[in-house]
Every structure is written in C-alpha cells, then in structure tokens.
C-alpha cells in the first residue's frame, strides 16, 4: 500500500514539475529560436568546402572489371549547416539494380573524412575513413562476411570540368587489391 502511494506521489510531483516548468521552458525555447539564422547556423569547415565539387546532379556509368556496365544518376547536396554532404544514387544494368545513400562529413577529432554508405544490397552501413592525397580523395574501409575479410579503397578525383572519376578497389582475404569498378560521372 505504501509503495502505491509513493508511486502516485511521484507521478503527481512529476506532472506538477512539468506543468510549472513547461511555460518557462517554452519561453527559454522562444528566446533561443528568435536568434537570426546567421547566429545559430554553424559555419562549415574548410575540409567540407573541399568536397563541394560533388554538388549537383550527375549522370554516371559504372564499368565493372568483368566488362559489365550500369548507368545511373546521383545527386549531391549539402547537409544541415554545410557540415555534411548527402549523395543519393541509383544505377541499373546487367550488373544489377543498386540504390543507396552516401553521407560524408569531416571528423575533427580523427582529422579525417568519414563516409557512411547505405545501400539496398545489405543492411546497416559501411563506414569509411578518408583523406586527400594531393587532389584525389581516398576512402578506406574494412569489413567481414563470415570468415572472409575485405579491404576496400575508393579513389575519387576531378577528371576535368564537370567530370568525376572514382575507382573502387577490393582486397579479399589479404590478397593484392584489384579494381572492382570505375565510375565516370558527368555533371548535368
């Protein structure tokens, strides 16, 4: 009986605190949201500015090491505050139907780019870590499927005005890496 009364008292106190505190919280919230956008928006980093070559709508061709080709479209836009780049892609062809989302950001603590790749071919995300080697953006990732370990490397560079080339390499079980696919993209 005493436990029931304590629970009821706790609920009454919680509700009273909420009701008394809600107007104060609303007033505080209004003050913080009344600031001009320039004061509240974070400035993107110079590292994120370096990725702006991705922005826009692109048509692309995927050429696989076995000779197969898919064609597709991707669009890239800045994420909130310019602190991420969001890329949606979709390709179709003899190699299959691939759709996904790629989110890139700068991790100041690691002093590296991070990419999170979500695709229709597998659950979860592939997490890649990247940096520039001269004018080429290199991302690397490692993953396992059962007992097999895969090392992935992606090298992306501007190949001319309105053209991006990206090569994806894979190493399976520690073997030398091989080219898996080349993506040649042209800006619309």
Biotite code that builds the C-alpha atoms (Angstrom):
import biotite.structure as struc

atoms = struc.array([
    struc.Atom([0.000, 0.000, 0.000], chain_id="A", res_id=1, res_name="UNK", atom_name="CA", element="C"),
    struc.Atom([2.807, 2.404, 0.885], chain_id="A", res_id=2, res_name="UNK", atom_name="CA", element="C"),
    struc.Atom([4.563, 1.646, -2.441], chain_id="A", res_id=3, res_name="UNK", atom_name="CA", element="C"),
    struc.Atom([1.417, 2.556, -4.406], chain_id="A", res_id=4, res_name="UNK", atom_name="CA", element="C"),
    struc.Atom([1.148, 5.868, -2.549], chain_id="A", res_id=5, res_name="UNK", atom_name="CA", element="C"),
    struc.Atom([4.818, 6.648, -3.242], chain_id="A", res_id=6, res_name="UNK", atom_name="CA", element="C"),
    struc.Atom([4.370, 5.933, -6.957], chain_id="A", res_id=7, res_name="UNK", atom_name="CA", element="C"),
    struc.Atom([1.228, 8.118, -7.039], chain_id="A", res_id=8, res_name="UNK", atom_name="CA", element="C"),
    struc.Atom([3.062, 10.911, -5.199], chain_id="A", res_id=9, res_name="UNK", atom_name="CA", element="C"),
    struc.Atom([5.987, 10.652, -7.615], chain_id="A", res_id=10, res_name="UNK", atom_name="CA", element="C"),
    struc.Atom([3.623, 10.877, -10.607], chain_id="A", res_id=11, res_name="UNK", atom_name="CA", element="C"),
    struc.Atom([1.838, 13.918, -9.125], chain_id="A", res_id=12, res_name="UNK", atom_name="CA", element="C"),
    struc.Atom([5.168, 15.642, -8.446], chain_id="A", res_id=13, res_name="UNK", atom_name="CA", element="C"),
    struc.Atom([6.425, 14.821, -11.961], chain_id="A", res_id=14, res_name="UNK", atom_name="CA", element="C"),
    struc.Atom([3.244, 16.211, -13.537], chain_id="A", res_id=15, res_name="UNK", atom_name="CA", element="C"),
    struc.Atom([3.352, 19.330, -11.350], chain_id="A", res_id=16, res_name="UNK", atom_name="CA", element="C"),
    struc.Atom([7.007, 19.931, -12.238], chain_id="A", res_id=17, res_name="UNK", atom_name="CA", element="C"),
    struc.Atom([6.187, 19.528, -15.907], chain_id="A", res_id=18, res_name="UNK", atom_name="CA", element="C"),
    struc.Atom([3.197, 21.892, -15.728], chain_id="A", res_id=19, res_name="UNK", atom_name="CA", element="C"),
    struc.Atom([5.103, 24.520, -13.749], chain_id="A", res_id=20, res_name="UNK", atom_name="CA", element="C"),
    struc.Atom([8.271, 24.177, -15.820], chain_id="A", res_id=21, res_name="UNK", atom_name="CA", element="C"),
    struc.Atom([6.631, 23.988, -19.248], chain_id="A", res_id=22, res_name="UNK", atom_name="CA", element="C"),
    struc.Atom([5.906, 27.742, -19.594], chain_id="A", res_id=23, res_name="UNK", atom_name="CA", element="C"),
    struc.Atom([9.455, 28.597, -18.503], chain_id="A", res_id=24, res_name="UNK", atom_name="CA", element="C"),
    struc.Atom([10.882, 26.059, -20.943], chain_id="A", res_id=25, res_name="UNK", atom_name="CA", element="C"),
    struc.Atom([8.688, 27.427, -23.759], chain_id="A", res_id=26, res_name="UNK", atom_name="CA", element="C"),
    struc.Atom([9.868, 30.974, -23.012], chain_id="A", res_id=27, res_name="UNK", atom_name="CA", element="C"),
    struc.Atom([13.515, 29.849, -22.998], chain_id="A", res_id=28, res_name="UNK", atom_name="CA", element="C"),
    struc.Atom([12.955, 27.923, -26.241], chain_id="A", res_id=29, res_name="UNK", atom_name="CA", element="C"),
    struc.Atom([11.435, 31.028, -27.867], chain_id="A", res_id=30, res_name="UNK", atom_name="CA", element="C"),
    struc.Atom([14.472, 33.102, -26.867], chain_id="A", res_id=31, res_name="UNK", atom_name="CA", element="C"),
    struc.Atom([16.888, 30.595, -28.383], chain_id="A", res_id=32, res_name="UNK", atom_name="CA", element="C"),
    struc.Atom([14.902, 30.249, -31.612], chain_id="A", res_id=33, res_name="UNK", atom_name="CA", element="C"),
    struc.Atom([14.421, 34.013, -32.079], chain_id="A", res_id=34, res_name="UNK", atom_name="CA", element="C"),
    struc.Atom([18.101, 34.496, -32.959], chain_id="A", res_id=35, res_name="UNK", atom_name="CA", element="C"),
    struc.Atom([18.855, 35.321, -36.583], chain_id="A", res_id=36, res_name="UNK", atom_name="CA", element="C"),
    struc.Atom([19.892, 32.349, -38.691], chain_id="A", res_id=37, res_name="UNK", atom_name="CA", element="C"),
    struc.Atom([23.397, 33.785, -39.058], chain_id="A", res_id=38, res_name="UNK", atom_name="CA", element="C"),
    struc.Atom([23.942, 33.492, -35.307], chain_id="A", res_id=39, res_name="UNK", atom_name="CA", element="C"),
    struc.Atom([22.596, 29.963, -34.954], chain_id="A", res_id=40, res_name="UNK", atom_name="CA", element="C"),
    struc.Atom([23.914, 28.334, -38.146], chain_id="A", res_id=41, res_name="UNK", atom_name="CA", element="C"),
    struc.Atom([27.273, 26.653, -37.841], chain_id="A", res_id=42, res_name="UNK", atom_name="CA", element="C"),
    struc.Atom([29.902, 27.591, -40.391], chain_id="A", res_id=43, res_name="UNK", atom_name="CA", element="C"),
    struc.Atom([31.080, 24.674, -42.476], chain_id="A", res_id=44, res_name="UNK", atom_name="CA", element="C"),
    struc.Atom([34.748, 23.775, -42.222], chain_id="A", res_id=45, res_name="UNK", atom_name="CA", element="C"),
    struc.Atom([37.335, 24.291, -44.948], chain_id="A", res_id=46, res_name="UNK", atom_name="CA", element="C"),
    struc.Atom([37.521, 20.480, -45.121], chain_id="A", res_id=47, res_name="UNK", atom_name="CA", element="C"),
    struc.Atom([33.829, 20.311, -46.034], chain_id="A", res_id=48, res_name="UNK", atom_name="CA", element="C"),
    struc.Atom([34.258, 23.171, -48.508], chain_id="A", res_id=49, res_name="UNK", atom_name="CA", element="C"),
    struc.Atom([36.797, 20.979, -50.293], chain_id="A", res_id=50, res_name="UNK", atom_name="CA", element="C"),
    struc.Atom([34.019, 18.430, -51.054], chain_id="A", res_id=51, res_name="UNK", atom_name="CA", element="C"),
    struc.Atom([31.789, 20.927, -52.852], chain_id="A", res_id=52, res_name="UNK", atom_name="CA", element="C"),
    struc.Atom([32.937, 19.600, -56.233], chain_id="A", res_id=53, res_name="UNK", atom_name="CA", element="C"),
    struc.Atom([30.403, 16.785, -55.626], chain_id="A", res_id=54, res_name="UNK", atom_name="CA", element="C"),
    struc.Atom([27.415, 19.162, -55.538], chain_id="A", res_id=55, res_name="UNK", atom_name="CA", element="C"),
    struc.Atom([24.772, 18.861, -58.227], chain_id="A", res_id=56, res_name="UNK", atom_name="CA", element="C"),
    struc.Atom([23.076, 16.298, -60.448], chain_id="A", res_id=57, res_name="UNK", atom_name="CA", element="C"),
    struc.Atom([25.236, 13.741, -62.227], chain_id="A", res_id=58, res_name="UNK", atom_name="CA", element="C"),
    struc.Atom([24.798, 11.013, -64.844], chain_id="A", res_id=59, res_name="UNK", atom_name="CA", element="C"),
    struc.Atom([27.265, 8.191, -64.452], chain_id="A", res_id=60, res_name="UNK", atom_name="CA", element="C"),
    struc.Atom([28.484, 4.911, -65.894], chain_id="A", res_id=61, res_name="UNK", atom_name="CA", element="C"),
    struc.Atom([29.809, 2.075, -63.752], chain_id="A", res_id=62, res_name="UNK", atom_name="CA", element="C"),
    struc.Atom([32.290, -0.134, -65.625], chain_id="A", res_id=63, res_name="UNK", atom_name="CA", element="C"),
    struc.Atom([32.997, -3.388, -63.787], chain_id="A", res_id=64, res_name="UNK", atom_name="CA", element="C"),
    struc.Atom([36.222, -5.398, -64.031], chain_id="A", res_id=65, res_name="UNK", atom_name="CA", element="C"),
    struc.Atom([34.310, -8.182, -65.822], chain_id="A", res_id=66, res_name="UNK", atom_name="CA", element="C"),
    struc.Atom([33.242, -5.720, -68.539], chain_id="A", res_id=67, res_name="UNK", atom_name="CA", element="C"),
    struc.Atom([29.648, -5.181, -67.351], chain_id="A", res_id=68, res_name="UNK", atom_name="CA", element="C"),
    struc.Atom([28.249, -1.649, -67.343], chain_id="A", res_id=69, res_name="UNK", atom_name="CA", element="C"),
    struc.Atom([25.458, 0.027, -65.435], chain_id="A", res_id=70, res_name="UNK", atom_name="CA", element="C"),
    struc.Atom([24.210, 3.572, -65.868], chain_id="A", res_id=71, res_name="UNK", atom_name="CA", element="C"),
    struc.Atom([22.770, 5.777, -63.192], chain_id="A", res_id=72, res_name="UNK", atom_name="CA", element="C"),
    struc.Atom([22.052, 9.153, -61.702], chain_id="A", res_id=73, res_name="UNK", atom_name="CA", element="C"),
    struc.Atom([23.167, 10.683, -58.447], chain_id="A", res_id=74, res_name="UNK", atom_name="CA", element="C"),
    struc.Atom([22.510, 13.956, -56.724], chain_id="A", res_id=75, res_name="UNK", atom_name="CA", element="C"),
    struc.Atom([24.620, 15.616, -54.074], chain_id="A", res_id=76, res_name="UNK", atom_name="CA", element="C"),
    struc.Atom([23.605, 18.406, -51.740], chain_id="A", res_id=77, res_name="UNK", atom_name="CA", element="C"),
    struc.Atom([24.898, 19.925, -48.541], chain_id="A", res_id=78, res_name="UNK", atom_name="CA", element="C"),
    struc.Atom([23.506, 18.636, -45.275], chain_id="A", res_id=79, res_name="UNK", atom_name="CA", element="C"),
    struc.Atom([22.457, 20.805, -42.304], chain_id="A", res_id=80, res_name="UNK", atom_name="CA", element="C"),
    struc.Atom([24.819, 23.728, -41.703], chain_id="A", res_id=81, res_name="UNK", atom_name="CA", element="C"),
    struc.Atom([27.038, 22.595, -44.571], chain_id="A", res_id=82, res_name="UNK", atom_name="CA", element="C"),
    struc.Atom([28.661, 20.087, -42.208], chain_id="A", res_id=83, res_name="UNK", atom_name="CA", element="C"),
    struc.Atom([27.869, 17.049, -44.329], chain_id="A", res_id=84, res_name="UNK", atom_name="CA", element="C"),
    struc.Atom([27.369, 16.115, -47.938], chain_id="A", res_id=85, res_name="UNK", atom_name="CA", element="C"),
    struc.Atom([24.392, 13.913, -48.819], chain_id="A", res_id=86, res_name="UNK", atom_name="CA", element="C"),
    struc.Atom([24.545, 11.889, -52.005], chain_id="A", res_id=87, res_name="UNK", atom_name="CA", element="C"),
    struc.Atom([21.675, 9.743, -53.289], chain_id="A", res_id=88, res_name="UNK", atom_name="CA", element="C"),
    struc.Atom([22.477, 7.343, -56.130], chain_id="A", res_id=89, res_name="UNK", atom_name="CA", element="C"),
    struc.Atom([20.699, 4.771, -58.292], chain_id="A", res_id=90, res_name="UNK", atom_name="CA", element="C"),
    struc.Atom([22.090, 2.657, -61.138], chain_id="A", res_id=91, res_name="UNK", atom_name="CA", element="C"),
    struc.Atom([20.701, -0.166, -63.260], chain_id="A", res_id=92, res_name="UNK", atom_name="CA", element="C"),
    struc.Atom([22.081, -2.548, -65.825], chain_id="A", res_id=93, res_name="UNK", atom_name="CA", element="C"),
    struc.Atom([23.490, -6.037, -66.325], chain_id="A", res_id=94, res_name="UNK", atom_name="CA", element="C"),
    struc.Atom([25.432, -5.813, -63.037], chain_id="A", res_id=95, res_name="UNK", atom_name="CA", element="C"),
    struc.Atom([22.205, -5.254, -61.076], chain_id="A", res_id=96, res_name="UNK", atom_name="CA", element="C"),
    struc.Atom([19.972, -2.574, -59.624], chain_id="A", res_id=97, res_name="UNK", atom_name="CA", element="C"),
    struc.Atom([21.803, -0.508, -56.995], chain_id="A", res_id=98, res_name="UNK", atom_name="CA", element="C"),
    struc.Atom([20.323, 2.259, -54.885], chain_id="A", res_id=99, res_name="UNK", atom_name="CA", element="C"),
    struc.Atom([21.885, 3.973, -51.944], chain_id="A", res_id=100, res_name="UNK", atom_name="CA", element="C"),
    struc.Atom([22.699, 6.935, -49.817], chain_id="A", res_id=101, res_name="UNK", atom_name="CA", element="C"),
    struc.Atom([26.163, 8.239, -49.034], chain_id="A", res_id=102, res_name="UNK", atom_name="CA", element="C"),
    struc.Atom([26.739, 10.763, -46.251], chain_id="A", res_id=103, res_name="UNK", atom_name="CA", element="C"),
    struc.Atom([30.173, 12.373, -45.930], chain_id="A", res_id=104, res_name="UNK", atom_name="CA", element="C"),
    struc.Atom([31.410, 14.576, -43.125], chain_id="A", res_id=105, res_name="UNK", atom_name="CA", element="C"),
    struc.Atom([34.625, 15.823, -41.516], chain_id="A", res_id=106, res_name="UNK", atom_name="CA", element="C"),
    struc.Atom([35.558, 14.308, -38.152], chain_id="A", res_id=107, res_name="UNK", atom_name="CA", element="C"),
    struc.Atom([37.701, 16.959, -36.440], chain_id="A", res_id=108, res_name="UNK", atom_name="CA", element="C"),
    struc.Atom([38.693, 14.597, -33.630], chain_id="A", res_id=109, res_name="UNK", atom_name="CA", element="C"),
    struc.Atom([40.056, 11.986, -36.061], chain_id="A", res_id=110, res_name="UNK", atom_name="CA", element="C"),
    struc.Atom([41.230, 14.657, -38.520], chain_id="A", res_id=111, res_name="UNK", atom_name="CA", element="C"),
    struc.Atom([39.684, 12.567, -41.295], chain_id="A", res_id=112, res_name="UNK", atom_name="CA", element="C"),
    struc.Atom([36.647, 12.410, -43.531], chain_id="A", res_id=113, res_name="UNK", atom_name="CA", element="C"),
    struc.Atom([34.000, 9.859, -42.658], chain_id="A", res_id=114, res_name="UNK", atom_name="CA", element="C"),
    struc.Atom([31.598, 8.344, -45.155], chain_id="A", res_id=115, res_name="UNK", atom_name="CA", element="C"),
    struc.Atom([28.530, 6.307, -44.271], chain_id="A", res_id=116, res_name="UNK", atom_name="CA", element="C"),
    struc.Atom([27.230, 4.218, -47.160], chain_id="A", res_id=117, res_name="UNK", atom_name="CA", element="C"),
    struc.Atom([23.724, 2.756, -47.024], chain_id="A", res_id=118, res_name="UNK", atom_name="CA", element="C"),
    struc.Atom([22.609, 0.502, -49.853], chain_id="A", res_id=119, res_name="UNK", atom_name="CA", element="C"),
    struc.Atom([19.841, -1.792, -50.959], chain_id="A", res_id=120, res_name="UNK", atom_name="CA", element="C"),
    struc.Atom([22.265, -4.739, -51.130], chain_id="A", res_id=121, res_name="UNK", atom_name="CA", element="C"),
    struc.Atom([22.979, -5.065, -47.397], chain_id="A", res_id=122, res_name="UNK", atom_name="CA", element="C"),
    struc.Atom([21.662, -3.907, -44.022], chain_id="A", res_id=123, res_name="UNK", atom_name="CA", element="C"),
    struc.Atom([23.486, -1.357, -41.915], chain_id="A", res_id=124, res_name="UNK", atom_name="CA", element="C"),
    struc.Atom([26.164, 0.983, -43.184], chain_id="A", res_id=125, res_name="UNK", atom_name="CA", element="C"),
    struc.Atom([29.681, 0.668, -44.484], chain_id="A", res_id=126, res_name="UNK", atom_name="CA", element="C"),
    struc.Atom([31.803, 3.211, -42.618], chain_id="A", res_id=127, res_name="UNK", atom_name="CA", element="C"),
    struc.Atom([34.797, 4.572, -44.494], chain_id="A", res_id=128, res_name="UNK", atom_name="CA", element="C"),
    struc.Atom([37.628, 6.840, -43.378], chain_id="A", res_id=129, res_name="UNK", atom_name="CA", element="C"),
    struc.Atom([39.197, 9.224, -45.864], chain_id="A", res_id=130, res_name="UNK", atom_name="CA", element="C"),
    struc.Atom([41.719, 11.901, -46.666], chain_id="A", res_id=131, res_name="UNK", atom_name="CA", element="C"),
    struc.Atom([43.080, 13.704, -49.692], chain_id="A", res_id=132, res_name="UNK", atom_name="CA", element="C"),
    struc.Atom([46.268, 12.559, -51.371], chain_id="A", res_id=133, res_name="UNK", atom_name="CA", element="C"),
    struc.Atom([47.022, 15.643, -53.473], chain_id="A", res_id=134, res_name="UNK", atom_name="CA", element="C"),
    struc.Atom([43.764, 16.137, -55.439], chain_id="A", res_id=135, res_name="UNK", atom_name="CA", element="C"),
    struc.Atom([42.421, 12.601, -55.004], chain_id="A", res_id=136, res_name="UNK", atom_name="CA", element="C"),
    struc.Atom([40.002, 11.791, -52.187], chain_id="A", res_id=137, res_name="UNK", atom_name="CA", element="C"),
    struc.Atom([40.841, 8.338, -50.817], chain_id="A", res_id=138, res_name="UNK", atom_name="CA", element="C"),
    struc.Atom([38.389, 6.408, -48.633], chain_id="A", res_id=139, res_name="UNK", atom_name="CA", element="C"),
    struc.Atom([39.224, 3.077, -46.977], chain_id="A", res_id=140, res_name="UNK", atom_name="CA", element="C"),
    struc.Atom([37.079, 0.548, -45.171], chain_id="A", res_id=141, res_name="UNK", atom_name="CA", element="C"),
    struc.Atom([37.374, -2.975, -43.844], chain_id="A", res_id=142, res_name="UNK", atom_name="CA", element="C"),
    struc.Atom([34.532, -5.408, -43.396], chain_id="A", res_id=143, res_name="UNK", atom_name="CA", element="C"),
    struc.Atom([33.921, -9.098, -42.916], chain_id="A", res_id=144, res_name="UNK", atom_name="CA", element="C"),
    struc.Atom([31.417, -11.534, -44.347], chain_id="A", res_id=145, res_name="UNK", atom_name="CA", element="C"),
    struc.Atom([31.664, -14.719, -42.337], chain_id="A", res_id=146, res_name="UNK", atom_name="CA", element="C"),
    struc.Atom([35.360, -15.597, -42.071], chain_id="A", res_id=147, res_name="UNK", atom_name="CA", element="C"),
    struc.Atom([36.327, -13.558, -45.131], chain_id="A", res_id=148, res_name="UNK", atom_name="CA", element="C"),
    struc.Atom([37.831, -10.100, -44.643], chain_id="A", res_id=149, res_name="UNK", atom_name="CA", element="C"),
    struc.Atom([37.534, -7.398, -47.285], chain_id="A", res_id=150, res_name="UNK", atom_name="CA", element="C"),
    struc.Atom([39.616, -4.232, -47.567], chain_id="A", res_id=151, res_name="UNK", atom_name="CA", element="C"),
    struc.Atom([38.059, -1.526, -49.720], chain_id="A", res_id=152, res_name="UNK", atom_name="CA", element="C"),
    struc.Atom([39.707, 1.541, -51.203], chain_id="A", res_id=153, res_name="UNK", atom_name="CA", element="C"),
    struc.Atom([37.950, 4.214, -53.214], chain_id="A", res_id=154, res_name="UNK", atom_name="CA", element="C"),
    struc.Atom([39.858, 6.941, -55.084], chain_id="A", res_id=155, res_name="UNK", atom_name="CA", element="C"),
    struc.Atom([37.853, 9.902, -56.438], chain_id="A", res_id=156, res_name="UNK", atom_name="CA", element="C"),
    struc.Atom([39.171, 12.837, -58.427], chain_id="A", res_id=157, res_name="UNK", atom_name="CA", element="C"),
    struc.Atom([38.032, 15.593, -60.752], chain_id="A", res_id=158, res_name="UNK", atom_name="CA", element="C"),
    struc.Atom([38.922, 14.486, -64.275], chain_id="A", res_id=159, res_name="UNK", atom_name="CA", element="C"),
    struc.Atom([38.038, 17.808, -65.890], chain_id="A", res_id=160, res_name="UNK", atom_name="CA", element="C"),
    struc.Atom([35.315, 20.432, -65.742], chain_id="A", res_id=161, res_name="UNK", atom_name="CA", element="C"),
    struc.Atom([32.063, 18.738, -64.763], chain_id="A", res_id=162, res_name="UNK", atom_name="CA", element="C"),
    struc.Atom([33.594, 15.255, -64.712], chain_id="A", res_id=163, res_name="UNK", atom_name="CA", element="C"),
    struc.Atom([34.441, 12.986, -61.755], chain_id="A", res_id=164, res_name="UNK", atom_name="CA", element="C"),
    struc.Atom([36.152, 9.600, -61.930], chain_id="A", res_id=165, res_name="UNK", atom_name="CA", element="C"),
    struc.Atom([36.038, 7.201, -58.995], chain_id="A", res_id=166, res_name="UNK", atom_name="CA", element="C"),
    struc.Atom([37.857, 3.844, -58.838], chain_id="A", res_id=167, res_name="UNK", atom_name="CA", element="C"),
    struc.Atom([36.848, 1.230, -56.256], chain_id="A", res_id=168, res_name="UNK", atom_name="CA", element="C"),
    struc.Atom([39.354, -1.472, -55.340], chain_id="A", res_id=169, res_name="UNK", atom_name="CA", element="C"),
    struc.Atom([38.927, -4.567, -53.194], chain_id="A", res_id=170, res_name="UNK", atom_name="CA", element="C"),
    struc.Atom([41.325, -6.941, -51.467], chain_id="A", res_id=171, res_name="UNK", atom_name="CA", element="C"),
    struc.Atom([39.815, -10.245, -50.348], chain_id="A", res_id=172, res_name="UNK", atom_name="CA", element="C"),
    struc.Atom([41.448, -12.155, -47.502], chain_id="A", res_id=173, res_name="UNK", atom_name="CA", element="C"),
    struc.Atom([44.691, -10.176, -47.718], chain_id="A", res_id=174, res_name="UNK", atom_name="CA", element="C"),
    struc.Atom([45.246, -10.795, -51.439], chain_id="A", res_id=175, res_name="UNK", atom_name="CA", element="C"),
    struc.Atom([46.531, -7.912, -53.592], chain_id="A", res_id=176, res_name="UNK", atom_name="CA", element="C"),
    struc.Atom([43.799, -5.396, -54.339], chain_id="A", res_id=177, res_name="UNK", atom_name="CA", element="C"),
    struc.Atom([42.068, -5.407, -57.704], chain_id="A", res_id=178, res_name="UNK", atom_name="CA", element="C"),
    struc.Atom([39.915, -2.848, -59.470], chain_id="A", res_id=179, res_name="UNK", atom_name="CA", element="C"),
    struc.Atom([36.261, -3.705, -58.850], chain_id="A", res_id=180, res_name="UNK", atom_name="CA", element="C"),
    struc.Atom([34.509, -0.831, -60.628], chain_id="A", res_id=181, res_name="UNK", atom_name="CA", element="C"),
    struc.Atom([35.237, 2.543, -62.237], chain_id="A", res_id=182, res_name="UNK", atom_name="CA", element="C"),
    struc.Atom([32.559, 5.232, -62.038], chain_id="A", res_id=183, res_name="UNK", atom_name="CA", element="C"),
    struc.Atom([32.706, 8.013, -64.625], chain_id="A", res_id=184, res_name="UNK", atom_name="CA", element="C"),
    struc.Atom([30.285, 10.838, -63.803], chain_id="A", res_id=185, res_name="UNK", atom_name="CA", element="C"),
    struc.Atom([29.315, 13.855, -65.889], chain_id="A", res_id=186, res_name="UNK", atom_name="CA", element="C"),
    struc.Atom([27.518, 16.846, -64.391], chain_id="A", res_id=187, res_name="UNK", atom_name="CA", element="C"),
    struc.Atom([24.108, 17.654, -65.862], chain_id="A", res_id=188, res_name="UNK", atom_name="CA", element="C"),
])
